[in-house]
């Protein structure tokens, strides 16, 4: 009896001291051997080491636990503990994140890194925390450009009348409509067949996604518009985060920083490889020389976004104030 009481007291002490063992569940849409997958796996593996086993976990790749929308909801209630989320679709659950989905909000990828690695990234994570999610770091997802099976996109008028698949967010619908195109929100895994059968004329994404999904086989025109630069996040449930001691939180922040650096290097390499592979396959590539024309045509999207979500305006100004 005395031994049982002592053991129970010891376990309770561990739990209430924030030092109890935590087996985290991780969600990831990407498959093995993808930059974000490698970075997430490295993060959770090292988390176990630096916390002496107090935090460990399993990463489930390929969206086997459900869609990103499902995973966001699961994270908000605490059944998913960490994930690599695309911040585009997240805007439907966390309105403030929509600022990152505005076309040409970043000057280039390097500008995105400077913005997200500084005070702005902290401010956005604070806003996300009110919805049960925090970001420990911002992964690179490159720049998104137009591709289709009809013609090169050179000027905004080239999009007129064309059907483009977009992610499930009204901002992307508005973006295509501002170019007088027809937007079709669609799950990512439906795009290949829809391009092949002509349900849509085109889509928009980064080089690795265009290549790894074989979209380049059925959409041979890639136009480098770089109209969207949307980072992904190393996100953690506030429920899981709040259960950690301050020392373990500090240790995981350091590991998250390492994970981000690793992912960005892997991404840079993968992006170059994917670009070369699809060009060598015969894809007709064109540089969009007049990006300012696209930016100007898409300006109404900003006014619509601010009207729908007034909280975006100070975030927009903060991003635009950073060189």
C-alpha positions as CSV (number, residue, x, y, z in Angstrom):
1,X,0.0,0.0,0.0
2,X,2.8,2.4,1.0
3,X,4.7,1.6,-2.2
4,X,1.6,2.1,-4.3
5,X,1.0,5.5,-2.7
6,X,4.7,6.5,-3.2
7,X,4.5,5.5,-6.9
8,X,1.2,7.3,-7.5
9,X,2.6,10.5,-5.8
10,X,5.7,10.3,-8.1
11,X,3.6,10.0,-11.2
12,X,1.4,12.9,-10.2
13,X,4.4,14.9,-9.5
14,X,5.7,14.3,-13.0
15,X,2.4,15.2,-14.6
16,X,1.9,18.5,-12.7
17,X,5.5,19.5,-13.1
18,X,5.0,19.6,-16.8
19,X,7.7,16.8,-17.2
20,X,5.4,13.9,-18.1
21,X,6.2,11.9,-21.2
22,X,4.3,13.2,-24.2
23,X,3.8,11.1,-27.3
24,X,2.9,13.6,-30.1
25,X,0.9,12.8,-33.2
26,X,2.1,14.6,-36.3
27,X,0.2,15.3,-39.6
28,X,1.8,16.0,-43.0
29,X,0.3,16.2,-46.5
30,X,3.5,15.4,-48.2
31,X,5.1,12.0,-48.8
32,X,8.5,10.6,-47.9
33,X,11.6,12.2,-49.3
34,X,10.1,15.6,-49.6
35,X,11.8,18.7,-47.9
36,X,9.1,19.4,-45.4
37,X,8.7,15.7,-44.6
38,X,12.4,15.3,-43.9
39,X,12.4,18.5,-41.8
40,X,9.4,17.4,-39.7
41,X,10.9,14.0,-39.1
42,X,14.2,15.6,-38.0
43,X,12.3,17.9,-35.7
44,X,10.4,15.2,-33.8
45,X,13.4,12.9,-33.6
46,X,15.6,15.6,-32.2
47,X,12.8,16.8,-29.8
48,X,13.0,13.4,-28.1
49,X,16.8,13.7,-27.7
50,X,16.8,17.3,-26.3
51,X,13.9,16.6,-23.9
52,X,15.3,13.3,-22.6
53,X,12.3,11.5,-24.0
54,X,9.7,13.8,-22.5
55,X,8.5,14.6,-26.0
56,X,8.5,12.0,-28.7
57,X,6.1,11.4,-31.6
58,X,5.1,9.8,-34.8
59,X,4.7,11.7,-38.1
60,X,1.9,10.5,-40.4
61,X,2.7,11.5,-44.0
62,X,0.6,11.6,-47.1
63,X,-2.5,13.1,-45.3
64,X,-3.4,9.6,-44.0
65,X,-5.1,11.2,-41.0
66,X,-7.4,13.3,-43.1
67,X,-7.3,16.5,-45.2
68,X,-5.5,19.6,-43.9
69,X,-8.9,21.0,-42.9
70,X,-9.5,17.9,-40.8
71,X,-6.0,18.2,-39.3
72,X,-6.4,21.8,-38.4
73,X,-9.6,21.0,-36.5
74,X,-7.9,18.0,-34.8
75,X,-5.0,20.3,-33.8
76,X,-7.4,22.8,-32.3
77,X,-8.9,20.2,-30.1
78,X,-5.5,18.6,-29.3
79,X,-5.7,15.3,-31.1
80,X,-3.0,16.3,-33.5
81,X,0.1,17.8,-31.8
82,X,2.4,19.0,-34.6
83,X,2.1,19.4,-38.3
84,X,3.5,21.1,-41.4
85,X,0.6,23.2,-42.7
86,X,0.1,25.1,-45.9
87,X,-0.9,28.5,-44.8
88,X,-3.1,29.1,-47.8
89,X,-6.1,26.9,-46.9
90,X,-5.6,27.7,-43.2
91,X,-7.1,31.1,-43.8
92,X,-10.6,29.6,-43.7
93,X,-10.0,28.5,-40.0
94,X,-7.7,31.4,-38.9
95,X,-8.7,34.6,-40.8
96,X,-5.5,36.6,-39.9
97,X,-3.4,34.0,-41.9
98,X,-5.1,35.2,-45.1
99,X,-2.6,38.1,-45.3
100,X,-0.1,35.6,-46.6
101,X,-2.5,34.7,-49.4
102,X,-2.6,38.1,-51.0
103,X,-1.0,38.2,-54.4
104,X,2.4,39.8,-54.6
105,X,2.4,40.6,-50.8
106,X,6.1,39.6,-50.8
107,X,8.6,41.1,-53.2
108,X,10.4,37.7,-53.5
109,X,11.2,34.6,-51.5
110,X,14.1,36.3,-49.7
111,X,11.7,39.1,-48.6
112,X,9.3,36.4,-47.3
113,X,12.1,34.9,-45.2
114,X,13.0,38.3,-43.7
115,X,9.4,39.1,-42.9
116,X,8.5,35.7,-41.4
117,X,11.7,35.3,-39.4
118,X,11.3,38.7,-37.7
119,X,8.7,40.4,-35.5
120,X,5.9,39.9,-38.0
121,X,6.2,36.1,-37.8
122,X,5.9,36.3,-34.0
123,X,2.8,38.6,-34.3
124,X,1.1,36.2,-36.7
125,X,1.9,33.2,-34.4
126,X,0.3,35.1,-31.5
127,X,-2.8,35.7,-33.6
128,X,-2.9,32.0,-34.5
129,X,-2.6,31.0,-30.8
130,X,-6.1,32.4,-30.2
131,X,-7.3,29.6,-32.5
132,X,-5.4,26.8,-30.7
133,X,-2.3,26.7,-33.0
134,X,1.1,28.3,-32.8
135,X,4.0,28.3,-35.3
136,X,7.5,27.5,-34.2
137,X,8.9,28.3,-37.6
138,X,8.2,29.0,-41.2
139,X,9.1,26.6,-44.0
140,X,9.7,27.5,-47.6
141,X,7.2,26.6,-50.2
142,X,8.6,28.6,-53.0
143,X,6.6,30.8,-55.4
144,X,3.4,29.7,-57.1
145,X,3.0,30.3,-60.8
146,X,0.5,29.5,-63.5
147,X,0.5,26.3,-65.6
148,X,-2.0,25.0,-68.1
149,X,-2.6,22.8,-71.2
150,X,-3.7,25.6,-73.5
151,X,-1.2,28.4,-74.0
152,X,1.6,30.5,-72.4
153,X,0.4,33.1,-69.9
154,X,2.3,36.3,-70.7
155,X,-0.1,39.1,-69.9
156,X,-3.1,39.3,-67.5
157,X,-5.5,39.2,-70.5
158,X,-4.2,35.7,-71.3
159,X,-6.1,34.3,-68.3
160,X,-9.4,35.7,-69.4
161,X,-12.0,32.9,-69.9
162,X,-9.7,30.1,-68.7
163,X,-10.6,27.7,-65.9
164,X,-8.0,27.5,-63.2
165,X,-8.0,25.2,-60.2
166,X,-7.4,27.1,-56.9
167,X,-7.0,26.2,-53.3
168,X,-10.1,26.4,-51.1
169,X,-10.1,30.0,-50.1
170,X,-12.2,32.9,-51.5
171,X,-9.1,35.0,-51.9
172,X,-7.8,32.7,-54.6
173,X,-11.2,32.8,-56.3
174,X,-11.1,36.6,-56.3
175,X,-7.5,36.5,-57.6
176,X,-8.4,34.6,-60.7
177,X,-11.6,36.6,-61.2
178,X,-9.6,39.8,-61.1
179,X,-7.9,38.5,-64.3
180,X,-11.4,37.6,-65.7
181,X,-10.7,33.9,-65.4
182,X,-12.9,31.2,-63.9
183,X,-11.7,29.8,-60.6
184,X,-12.5,26.3,-59.5
185,X,-11.7,25.4,-55.9
186,X,-10.7,21.8,-55.8
187,X,-8.8,19.3,-53.7
188,X,-5.2,18.9,-54.7
189,X,-5.5,15.1,-55.3
190,X,-8.2,15.8,-58.0
191,X,-6.1,18.2,-60.1
192,X,-4.3,15.7,-62.3
193,X,-7.4,14.0,-63.6
194,X,-9.2,17.4,-64.0
195,X,-6.3,18.7,-66.1
196,X,-6.2,15.5,-68.1
197,X,-10.0,15.5,-68.9
198,X,-10.3,19.3,-69.4
199,X,-12.4,20.0,-66.4
200,X,-10.0,22.8,-65.7
201,X,-7.5,24.4,-68.1
202,X,-4.8,25.0,-65.6
203,X,-3.7,25.4,-62.0
204,X,-1.0,27.2,-60.1
205,X,1.8,25.9,-57.9
206,X,5.5,25.7,-57.2
207,X,8.0,23.7,-59.2
208,X,8.3,20.6,-56.9
209,X,4.5,20.3,-56.7
210,X,4.1,20.6,-60.5
211,X,6.8,18.0,-60.9
212,X,6.1,15.5,-58.1
213,X,2.3,15.2,-59.0
214,X,3.1,14.7,-62.7
215,X,0.9,17.7,-63.6
216,X,3.6,18.6,-66.1
217,X,2.5,15.6,-68.2
218,X,-1.0,17.1,-68.7
219,X,-0.3,20.8,-68.5
220,X,2.7,21.6,-70.7
221,X,2.8,25.4,-70.4
222,X,4.5,26.8,-67.2
223,X,4.5,30.6,-66.9
224,X,6.7,31.9,-64.1
225,X,4.4,34.6,-62.7
226,X,5.3,34.0,-59.0
227,X,2.1,35.7,-58.0
228,X,1.9,33.9,-54.6
229,X,4.7,33.2,-52.1
230,X,3.0,31.4,-49.2
231,X,5.2,29.8,-46.5
232,X,4.2,26.7,-44.7
233,X,4.5,26.4,-40.9
234,X,5.9,24.0,-38.3
235,X,2.8,24.2,-36.2
236,X,2.1,22.9,-32.7
237,X,-1.2,22.6,-30.8
238,X,-1.4,25.2,-28.0
239,X,-2.7,22.3,-25.8
240,X,0.5,20.3,-26.4
241,X,2.7,23.3,-26.1
242,X,1.1,24.5,-22.8
243,X,1.8,21.1,-21.2
244,X,5.5,21.5,-21.6
245,X,7.9,23.1,-19.1
246,X,9.6,26.3,-20.1
247,X,12.9,24.5,-20.5
248,X,11.4,22.0,-22.9
249,X,9.7,24.8,-24.8
250,X,13.0,26.6,-25.2
251,X,14.7,23.4,-26.4
252,X,12.0,22.7,-29.0
253,X,12.2,26.3,-30.3
254,X,15.9,25.7,-31.0
255,X,15.1,22.5,-32.8
256,X,12.4,24.2,-34.8
257,X,14.9,26.8,-35.9
258,X,17.3,24.0,-37.1
259,X,14.4,22.2,-38.8
260,X,13.5,25.4,-40.8
261,X,17.1,25.9,-41.9
262,X,17.3,22.3,-43.0
263,X,14.1,22.5,-44.9
264,X,15.0,25.7,-46.7
265,X,18.2,24.2,-47.9
266,X,16.5,21.0,-49.0
267,X,13.8,23.0,-50.7
268,X,16.3,25.1,-52.7
269,X,17.9,21.9,-54.0
270,X,14.6,20.2,-54.8
271,X,13.2,23.3,-56.5
272,X,16.2,23.4,-58.9
273,X,16.0,19.7,-59.6
274,X,12.2,19.8,-60.3
275,X,12.5,22.8,-62.6
276,X,15.3,21.1,-64.6
277,X,13.4,17.8,-64.8
278,X,10.2,19.3,-66.2
279,X,12.0,21.6,-68.7
280,X,14.0,18.7,-69.9
281,X,10.8,16.8,-70.4
282,X,9.6,19.3,-73.0
283,X,7.5,21.7,-70.9
284,X,7.2,25.1,-72.6
285,X,8.5,27.5,-70.0
286,X,8.2,31.3,-70.2
287,X,9.2,34.0,-67.8
288,X,6.5,36.6,-67.0
289,X,8.4,39.8,-67.7
290,X,5.8,42.2,-66.6
291,X,4.8,41.0,-63.2
292,X,3.7,44.6,-62.3
293,X,0.8,44.2,-64.7
294,X,-0.5,41.2,-62.9
295,X,0.0,42.9,-59.5
296,X,-1.9,45.9,-60.7
297,X,-4.8,43.8,-62.1
298,X,-5.0,41.9,-58.8
299,X,-5.1,45.0,-56.5
300,X,-8.9,44.8,-56.0
301,X,-8.3,41.5,-54.1
302,X,-6.7,43.6,-51.3
303,X,-9.7,45.9,-50.9
304,X,-12.0,42.9,-50.9
305,X,-9.9,41.1,-48.3
306,X,-9.7,44.1,-45.9
307,X,-13.5,44.6,-46.2
308,X,-14.1,41.0,-45.3
309,X,-11.4,40.8,-42.6
310,X,-10.5,44.3,-41.3
311,X,-7.8,42.8,-39.1
312,X,-5.7,42.2,-42.2
313,X,-5.0,45.9,-42.8
314,X,-2.3,46.4,-40.1
315,X,-0.7,43.1,-41.1
316,X,-0.5,44.3,-44.7
317,X,1.1,47.6,-43.7
318,X,3.6,45.8,-41.5
319,X,4.7,43.5,-44.3
320,X,4.9,46.3,-46.8
321,X,7.1,48.4,-44.4
322,X,9.8,45.7,-44.3
323,X,12.5,45.9,-47.0
